[in-house]
Amino acid sequence: METAEGRPAVAATLRALSAALGGPEGLWVKESSARNLRHRDFLAPRAALRAAFSGGQVPPDVIAAVTSASGPGALRVRGCQQTGAGLAVQLRRPEAFRQLLGPPPATQPPPAARPGQEPGQEAVVLHYPALRRPAALAPRHLRPVLLADHLAQLLRAQGVSAHLVPAVSEQGSLEVLRQLRVEWPCGGAASPDAVSALKQALSRCPYAAACEPGAASLPEDVVCKVHLKSFIQQQGLAGYDPNLDVLLVTEGKLRSLAELQQAVLQCTAEGQGSRCSVVHVVSCEEEFQQQQMDLLWRILDPGAHTASQKHLVCGPVKVTNPSFPIGADQYFQLRKRQMYDASVMKYGELAHDEAWTEVIDTLTVAAIRFELLSTAHRSQLTLDLEASSISTKGTKSGAFVMYNCARLATLFDTYQRAVEQGTYPPLPPASTLNFSCLREEGEWLLLFNYLLPFPEVLQQAAQLPAPSKGLRITANTEAVCKFLIQLSMDFSSYYNRVHILGEPFPHLFDQMFARLQLLGAVRDVFHHALATLHLPPLSQI
């Protein structure tokens, strides 16, 4: 019964197919290309079958079991046959459309724990130390800050409390963050009492030396020095830079740790005693300094939150064609000017009104966010400052994604006006729609590759797995941008090929209504995904 099963999911369907085949869960492959989806939806490859069955031949009773595979959240199988490529499965597609586009189940099962989620972990502190710097931000600083901002939104969408640290006070940095629609805390400072407590801990620390006030061997702003290498060796810690040795501890470093401590306390209080995970989001140039601070915090404040610190390291950002060193604000203004020029080329001279100013600002933020977040965070990123790198036409840009989101808004605005004029009837309730009308291959592509896996894409993008070794973790922070780019390409192809609002003849309404229901769900996916990037959907371009 659909009511008991809840929303269908890729993982649940793979589990049901694996159980029916009697093999490991990783044996099945979900198809995604239009070419393969013409013939099958899932495949157990021939090589895997040879390892599981004598001669690679699947017995008839096993094929029958796969055909009747079922389980909570699993899509139902229409047919299963052995082919030259392997064991091919095709789903009951009209039923899948109905399950995903029809009315929601009367009762929903309780949400499952996120894969990789540690028991009781409901709070995360995301720390980007470079925001404490008094100097203006450079383009390379935007990659970690946008990544942390995006990751915070993804975690919150999964019900995890996420806190961004440090609070920013430098006005130039605040203005850049505001332009990029980054919701980062501002103002505030570490409690003097917390700093004082850390100084007292230092005075008792066996790894600290020359802590006496006014010690002649130390610079004026240094409180003391701490032997990090001795601590690493005695604790048997792995993964730290071998060049770590003696750290000169300043008042500023203690204030930074005090602010982190306060964020952890706030997280723990909000989570009602839950564990709080600390993730340092840093560029590769800042990694060494953050390892120093990691160790100092472990020494002065031993506990679960300091022992489980994670480091999410961003690769280098290379800026090409700079005529002079460029700051983050100049980078934003350059991209804004390029986006305006590209829009004039596409649409003609633009009105200088508030609406178009907002459109250009949003397209600029989208261009920058996709430029900085579409690449895996550990890889090098190249920023080309030439005007040719910004376009409203390129299929891999943030502007292209926003353009297709606006096309959907225009479609539904046009339909609504036609309803008000009496050209079309209103969209009927989802329970009455005939989804067997959806037979165009682009329609199944949109449902199977985007509507079905979207919750799992968000879930996987928010995972913060424990390091396999050392301190570094790897997160799928590029997943949402890549998902939106691919969705935009497939939606654009379908929309250019298929006429949604046809002639107002009653015998054509069933198909039009089913397509509008499908595209309404696609629009919702766009909106929810863009919200994790702090990008509002555009109603016009």
matplotlib code that plots the C-alpha trace (Angstrom):
import matplotlib.pyplot as plt

x = [0.0, 1.3, -0.1, 2.2, 5.2, 5.6, 7.6, 9.5, 13.3, 16.2, 18.0, 14.8, 14.3, 17.9, 17.5, 14.4, 16.1, 19.2, 17.1, 15.2, 18.4, 20.1, 23.2, 25.0, 23.3, 26.0, 25.3, 22.5, 23.1, 20.5, 20.4, 20.4, 21.2, 18.3, 19.7, 19.6, 16.3, 14.6, 15.2, 15.7, 15.7, 18.0, 20.7, 22.7, 25.8, 26.8, 30.2, 28.4, 26.0, 28.9, 30.3, 26.9, 25.5, 27.0, 27.8, 26.2, 22.8, 20.1, 17.6, 13.9, 12.8, 15.2, 14.0, 10.4, 11.5, 13.0, 9.9, 7.8, 10.3, 8.7, 9.4, 8.9, 9.6, 10.5, 9.1, 7.3, 8.8, 7.0, 9.4, 12.8, 14.9, 18.4, 20.2, 23.7, 24.4, 23.1, 19.8, 17.6, 14.6, 12.0, 9.6, 5.9, 6.2, 2.6, 2.5, 5.8, 4.4, 1.3, 3.3, 5.6, 3.1, -0.1, -1.5, 1.0, 0.3, -2.2, 0.5, 4.2, 6.7, 9.1, 12.2, 15.2, 18.5, 20.9, 23.5, 26.7, 24.9, 26.4, 23.9, 22.8, 24.6, 22.2, 24.5, 27.4, 29.7, 31.2, 34.3, 36.0, 38.9, 39.9, 36.9, 38.7, 41.3, 41.2, 42.2, 39.8, 38.7, 40.2, 38.4, 40.1, 38.5, 35.0, 35.3, 35.4, 32.9, 30.3, 30.9, 30.3, 27.2, 25.8, 26.7, 24.9, 21.7, 22.0, 22.4, 19.5, 17.3, 18.2, 17.1, 20.6, 21.4, 24.3, 26.2, 28.6, 31.8, 33.3, 31.0, 32.2, 32.9, 35.0, 32.7, 34.2, 33.8, 30.2, 29.4, 30.8, 28.9, 25.7, 26.2, 26.6, 23.5, 25.6, 23.7, 26.7, 26.5, 28.0, 29.3, 29.9, 33.1, 34.4, 33.6, 36.4, 35.7, 36.1, 39.5, 40.6, 39.6, 41.8, 44.7, 44.3, 44.4, 47.6, 49.2, 48.6, 49.5, 52.5, 53.2, 53.4, 56.6, 57.5, 54.0, 55.2, 54.0, 56.5, 58.8, 61.7, 62.2, 58.8, 57.3, 55.0, 51.7, 52.5, 51.1, 53.3, 54.6, 53.2, 55.1, 52.7, 55.0, 55.4, 51.6, 51.2, 53.9, 52.5, 48.9, 49.9, 47.9, 48.1, 47.4, 49.0, 51.7, 55.1, 56.5, 54.2, 56.4, 56.2, 53.2, 53.4, 50.0, 48.6, 45.6, 44.0, 44.4, 42.8, 39.8, 39.3, 39.2, 36.9, 34.5, 34.6, 33.9, 30.9, 29.5, 29.8, 28.0, 25.2, 24.9, 24.8, 22.2, 20.0, 20.4, 19.3, 22.5, 23.4, 26.9, 28.3, 30.6, 33.2, 34.2, 37.0, 36.4, 39.8, 41.7, 44.8, 46.9, 45.3, 45.4, 48.7, 47.6, 44.3, 46.0, 48.0, 44.7, 43.1, 45.9, 45.9, 42.2, 42.7, 45.3, 43.4, 39.9, 40.0, 36.7, 34.6, 34.1, 37.8, 38.9, 36.6, 37.4, 37.2, 39.0, 37.3, 40.1, 39.5, 41.9, 43.7, 41.9, 43.9, 42.9, 43.8, 44.1, 44.3, 45.6, 46.1, 45.5, 41.7, 39.7, 36.4, 34.4, 36.1, 35.5, 31.8, 31.5, 33.4, 31.1, 28.0, 29.2, 29.9, 26.5, 24.8, 26.7, 25.8, 22.1, 22.1, 23.5, 20.7, 17.7, 18.6, 18.9, 17.6, 15.4, 17.3, 14.5, 14.5, 13.2, 16.0, 18.6, 17.4, 17.5, 21.1, 22.2, 20.6, 22.2, 25.6, 25.3, 24.2, 27.2, 29.7, 28.2, 28.1, 31.6, 33.0, 30.9, 30.5, 34.0, 34.8, 36.1, 39.5, 40.3, 42.1, 39.7, 40.5, 38.7, 38.9, 38.3, 37.7, 34.2, 33.9, 33.8, 30.4, 27.4, 23.7, 23.9, 26.4, 24.7, 27.0, 26.5, 24.4, 22.7, 21.6, 20.0, 18.2, 17.0, 15.3, 13.8, 12.4, 11.0, 9.0, 7.6, 6.6, 4.9, 2.7, 2.0, 0.9, -1.3, -2.8, -3.7, -5.3, -7.4, -8.6, -9.5, -11.5, -9.2, -8.2, -9.9, -8.0, -5.6, -7.7, -6.8, -3.7, -5.7, -7.8, -5.0, -4.2, -0.4, -0.5, -0.5, 3.2, 4.9, 7.5, 11.1, 12.0, 9.1, 10.5, 14.0, 12.8, 11.0, 13.5, 16.7, 15.6, 12.2, 12.9, 16.5, 16.3, 15.8, 18.7, 20.9, 20.3, 20.9, 24.2, 25.4, 24.9, 26.9, 30.1, 31.7, 34.5, 38.0, 39.2, 42.6, 44.1, 42.0, 40.6, 37.1, 35.6, 32.0, 29.9, 29.5, 29.4, 26.5, 23.6, 25.2, 25.9, 22.4, 20.8, 23.0, 22.0, 18.4, 18.4, 19.9, 17.4, 14.4, 15.5, 15.8, 12.3, 10.7, 12.2, 10.8, 7.4, 4.5, 3.0, 0.1, -1.6, -4.8, -7.8, -9.5, -11.0, -9.5, -6.0, -6.5, -5.6, -2.0, -1.6, -2.7, -0.4, 2.5, 1.7, 1.7, 5.1, 6.6, 5.1, 7.1, 10.2, 9.7, 9.5, 12.8, 14.4, 13.2, 14.2, 17.7, 18.3, 17.3, 20.3, 22.4, 20.5, 19.2, 15.6, 13.8, 13.4, 9.9, 11.5, 14.7]
y = [0.0, 3.4, 4.9, 2.7, 3.0, 6.8, 8.6, 6.4, 6.6, 5.3, 3.8, 1.9, 0.6, -0.6, -2.4, -4.2, -5.2, -6.5, -8.5, -10.1, -10.9, -12.2, -10.1, -7.1, -3.7, -2.3, -4.8, -2.7, 0.4, 3.2, 4.3, 8.0, 8.5, 9.1, 6.3, 3.6, 4.7, 3.9, 0.2, -0.1, 1.8, -0.4, -2.8, -5.6, -5.7, -8.9, -9.0, -8.9, -11.6, -13.9, -13.5, -14.2, -17.0, -20.0, -19.0, -15.6, -17.1, -15.8, -18.6, -18.1, -18.0, -15.2, -13.2, -13.8, -12.5, -9.4, -8.7, -8.8, -7.0, -4.7, -2.9, 0.5, 3.3, 0.9, 1.5, -1.4, -3.4, -3.9, -6.3, -8.0, -9.8, -10.9, -9.1, -8.9, -6.0, -7.8, -8.1, -5.2, -3.9, -1.5, 0.1, 0.7, 4.2, 5.5, 4.2, 6.0, 9.2, 8.8, 8.1, 11.1, 13.6, 12.5, 13.5, 12.7, 9.5, 10.0, 9.0, 9.4, 7.1, 8.7, 10.2, 7.9, 8.9, 10.5, 8.0, 8.5, 10.5, 9.8, 9.0, 12.2, 14.5, 17.3, 20.4, 21.5, 24.5, 25.6, 27.7, 29.9, 31.5, 33.9, 36.1, 37.4, 39.1, 42.9, 43.2, 43.1, 39.8, 38.4, 36.2, 33.1, 33.8, 33.5, 29.8, 28.6, 31.2, 30.3, 26.6, 27.0, 29.1, 26.5, 23.6, 25.3, 25.6, 21.9, 20.8, 22.9, 21.3, 18.0, 19.2, 19.8, 23.0, 24.8, 27.7, 29.9, 31.2, 33.8, 36.8, 39.4, 43.0, 44.3, 46.5, 45.7, 42.0, 42.5, 44.4, 41.7, 39.0, 41.1, 41.5, 37.7, 37.1, 35.2, 35.1, 35.2, 36.5, 39.9, 41.9, 40.2, 39.2, 36.5, 36.8, 38.2, 35.6, 32.8, 34.3, 34.6, 30.9, 29.9, 31.9, 30.1, 26.8, 27.9, 28.6, 25.0, 23.5, 21.1, 21.9, 25.7, 27.7, 31.2, 32.2, 34.7, 38.3, 40.3, 37.4, 38.9, 36.1, 36.7, 39.4, 41.9, 40.4, 36.8, 35.2, 32.2, 29.4, 25.9, 22.8, 21.3, 18.5, 17.2, 17.0, 15.2, 12.6, 12.0, 11.7, 9.6, 11.8, 11.2, 13.3, 16.6, 18.4, 17.1, 20.7, 21.6, 22.5, 25.5, 27.9, 31.4, 32.0, 35.5, 37.2, 37.0, 33.3, 32.9, 35.1, 32.9, 29.8, 31.4, 32.3, 28.7, 27.5, 29.8, 28.5, 24.9, 25.8, 27.5, 24.4, 22.0, 24.1, 24.2, 20.5, 19.7, 18.0, 16.6, 16.2, 19.1, 18.6, 21.3, 21.6, 24.0, 25.2, 26.5, 27.1, 25.0, 28.1, 28.4, 24.7, 24.8, 27.7, 26.0, 22.7, 24.8, 26.2, 22.7, 21.4, 24.4, 23.9, 20.2, 21.1, 23.8, 22.3, 18.5, 17.0, 15.3, 18.5, 19.2, 15.6, 15.2, 18.4, 18.0, 20.0, 20.6, 21.9, 23.9, 23.6, 26.7, 29.4, 30.7, 34.0, 34.4, 37.6, 40.0, 43.4, 44.1, 42.4, 42.2, 42.2, 40.3, 43.5, 44.3, 40.7, 41.1, 44.4, 43.0, 40.0, 42.3, 44.6, 41.5, 40.0, 43.3, 43.5, 39.8, 40.5, 43.5, 41.4, 38.8, 41.0, 44.4, 47.6, 47.0, 49.4, 51.0, 50.2, 48.5, 45.2, 44.8, 45.9, 43.0, 40.6, 41.5, 41.3, 37.8, 36.6, 37.9, 36.1, 32.9, 33.2, 33.6, 30.9, 28.4, 29.4, 28.8, 25.8, 23.6, 22.1, 19.6, 21.6, 19.8, 20.5, 23.6, 26.3, 28.8, 32.1, 33.6, 37.4, 37.8, 38.9, 35.8, 33.6, 35.1, 34.3, 34.0, 31.2, 28.7, 25.6, 25.2, 28.6, 29.9, 32.3, 29.3, 27.7, 31.0, 31.4, 28.0, 28.7, 31.9, 30.0, 27.8, 30.9, 32.4, 29.2, 29.1, 32.8, 32.4, 29.4, 31.3, 34.3, 31.9, 30.4, 33.8, 34.6, 31.3, 29.8, 26.8, 25.2, 25.3, 22.5, 19.6, 17.9, 15.6, 12.5, 12.9, 13.4, 10.8, 10.2, 7.5, 10.5, 11.2, 9.1, 11.5, 10.3, 13.7, 13.4, 10.2, 11.7, 14.6, 12.4, 9.5, 11.6, 14.6, 14.4, 10.9, 11.3, 15.0, 14.4, 11.9, 14.4, 17.0, 14.3, 13.2, 16.7, 17.4, 14.4, 15.1, 11.7, 11.0, 11.3, 8.0, 8.9, 12.1, 15.2, 16.0, 15.2, 15.2, 16.5, 16.5, 20.3, 20.5, 18.1, 20.6, 22.9, 20.0, 18.7, 22.0, 22.4, 19.0, 19.5, 22.8, 21.2, 18.3, 20.6, 23.1, 20.3, 19.0, 22.5, 23.4, 20.2, 19.9, 22.4, 22.5, 24.9, 23.6, 24.4, 24.7, 21.5, 19.3, 16.1, 17.6, 18.7, 15.4, 15.5, 19.3, 18.9, 15.9, 17.9, 21.0, 18.8, 17.4, 20.8, 22.2, 19.6, 20.4, 24.1, 23.1, 21.2, 24.3, 26.5, 24.2, 23.6, 27.3, 28.1, 26.1, 28.6, 31.7, 32.3, 33.5, 32.2, 34.7, 35.5, 37.1, 37.4]
z = [0.0, -0.9, 2.3, 4.4, 2.2, 2.1, -0.6, -3.1, -3.0, -5.1, -2.1, -1.0, -4.5, -4.7, -1.4, -2.6, -5.9, -4.0, -1.6, -4.4, -6.3, -3.2, -3.7, -2.1, -2.4, -4.6, -7.3, -9.0, -11.1, -11.6, -15.2, -15.9, -19.6, -22.0, -24.3, -21.6, -20.1, -23.3, -22.5, -18.7, -15.4, -13.3, -14.4, -12.6, -14.9, -16.6, -14.7, -11.3, -12.4, -13.3, -9.8, -8.2, -10.5, -12.2, -15.8, -15.1, -15.8, -13.4, -12.5, -13.5, -9.9, -9.1, -12.1, -10.8, -7.4, -8.8, -10.9, -7.7, -5.5, -3.0, 0.2, 2.0, -0.4, -3.3, -6.8, -8.4, -11.2, -14.5, -16.1, -15.7, -18.3, -18.8, -21.7, -23.1, -20.7, -17.6, -15.8, -16.9, -14.9, -16.1, -13.6, -13.7, -14.9, -14.7, -11.1, -10.3, -11.8, -9.6, -6.4, -6.9, -8.4, -6.9, -3.4, -0.5, 1.6, 4.4, 6.9, 6.6, 8.2, 10.7, 9.1, 8.9, 10.3, 7.9, 6.6, 8.5, 11.2, 14.6, 17.4, 19.1, 16.7, 16.0, 16.0, 13.9, 14.3, 10.9, 11.5, 8.8, 10.6, 7.8, 8.5, 11.6, 9.4, 9.4, 5.8, 2.8, 1.5, -1.8, -4.3, -2.8, 0.5, -1.0, -1.8, 1.8, 3.1, 0.4, 1.0, 4.7, 4.1, 1.6, 4.0, 6.8, 4.7, 3.7, 7.3, 8.5, 5.7, 7.3, 10.8, 12.0, 14.0, 12.2, 13.6, 11.6, 13.4, 13.8, 14.0, 11.5, 12.5, 9.6, 7.5, 4.1, 4.7, 5.9, 2.7, 0.5, 2.4, 2.1, -1.7, -2.0, 0.2, 2.8, 6.1, 8.4, 12.0, 12.7, 15.6, 19.0, 20.7, 22.9, 26.6, 28.7, 31.3, 28.7, 27.6, 31.2, 31.8, 28.9, 30.3, 33.6, 31.7, 30.0, 33.3, 34.4, 31.0, 31.1, 27.4, 27.9, 28.7, 29.7, 30.8, 33.4, 32.8, 30.8, 30.0, 28.2, 25.7, 24.1, 21.9, 23.7, 22.4, 23.2, 26.3, 26.2, 23.9, 23.7, 22.6, 20.1, 18.9, 22.4, 22.8, 19.4, 20.3, 23.9, 22.7, 19.7, 17.3, 13.5, 10.5, 11.6, 9.6, 10.7, 10.8, 13.7, 16.7, 19.0, 18.9, 20.2, 21.8, 21.5, 23.0, 19.6, 19.4, 22.8, 21.8, 18.7, 20.9, 23.4, 20.5, 19.4, 22.9, 23.2, 19.8, 21.1, 24.3, 22.4, 20.0, 22.9, 24.7, 21.6, 21.0, 24.6, 25.5, 22.1, 20.7, 18.8, 15.9, 14.9, 11.3, 10.3, 6.7, 5.5, 2.3, 1.8, 2.5, 6.0, 6.9, 8.8, 11.1, 11.8, 12.8, 15.3, 16.7, 16.7, 18.9, 21.2, 21.7, 22.5, 25.0, 26.8, 26.6, 26.4, 25.6, 22.9, 20.9, 20.6, 20.1, 17.1, 15.2, 11.4, 8.7, 5.4, 3.2, 0.0, -2.9, -4.2, -6.2, -9.2, -10.7, -14.4, -16.4, -13.5, -14.6, -10.9, -7.6, -7.2, -4.0, -3.4, -3.7, -7.1, -8.2, -7.5, -9.3, -12.3, -12.5, -12.1, -15.0, -17.2, -16.4, -17.3, -20.6, -21.4, -20.6, -22.9, -25.7, -25.1, -24.4, -25.7, -23.6, -20.1, -18.2, -15.3, -12.8, -9.5, -10.9, -13.4, -10.9, -8.7, -11.6, -12.5, -8.8, -8.5, -11.7, -10.5, -7.2, -9.0, -11.4, -8.6, -6.4, -9.2, -10.3, -6.8, -5.7, -8.8, -8.4, -5.7, -2.8, -2.6, -6.3, -7.7, -9.0, -11.8, -12.0, -15.4, -15.2, -18.9, -19.9, -22.1, -19.0, -18.0, -20.3, -20.1, -22.7, -21.3, -20.0, -17.0, -15.4, -12.6, -15.0, -17.1, -14.0, -13.1, -16.7, -16.7, -13.3, -14.7, -17.8, -15.4, -13.6, -16.9, -18.0, -14.8, -15.0, -18.6, -17.6, -14.6, -16.8, -19.4, -16.6, -15.4, -19.0, -19.4, -22.0, -19.8, -16.7, -13.4, -12.6, -11.1, -7.9, -8.2, -7.3, -10.5, -13.0, -15.7, -15.5, -18.2, -20.6, -19.7, -22.3, -23.7, -22.8, -21.4, -18.8, -17.4, -17.4, -15.3, -12.8, -12.5, -12.5, -10.5, -8.7, -7.4, -6.1, -5.0, -1.3, -1.3, -3.2, -0.4, 2.3, 0.8, 0.2, 3.9, 5.1, 7.1, 7.4, 9.9, 8.3, 6.8, 8.1, 9.5, 10.0, 6.6, 5.6, 2.1, 1.6, -1.6, -1.5, -5.3, -5.6, -5.5, -8.2, -10.5, -9.9, -10.8, -13.9, -15.2, -14.3, -16.2, -19.3, -19.4, -18.6, -21.3, -23.8, -22.9, -22.8, -26.2, -27.7, -26.1, -26.3, -22.8, -23.2, -26.4, -28.1, -25.6, -26.8, -24.0, -25.4, -24.9, -21.3, -19.6, -21.0, -20.4, -16.8, -16.2, -17.7, -15.6, -12.5, -13.4, -14.2, -11.0, -9.1, -11.1, -10.2, -6.5, -6.8, -8.4, -5.5, -2.7, -4.2, -4.9, -1.3, -0.1, -2.1, -0.8, -4.4, -4.8, -7.8, -10.6, -12.1, -15.2, -17.2]

ax = plt.figure().add_subplot(projection="3d")
ax.plot(x, y, z, "-o")
ax.set_aspect("equal")
plt.show()
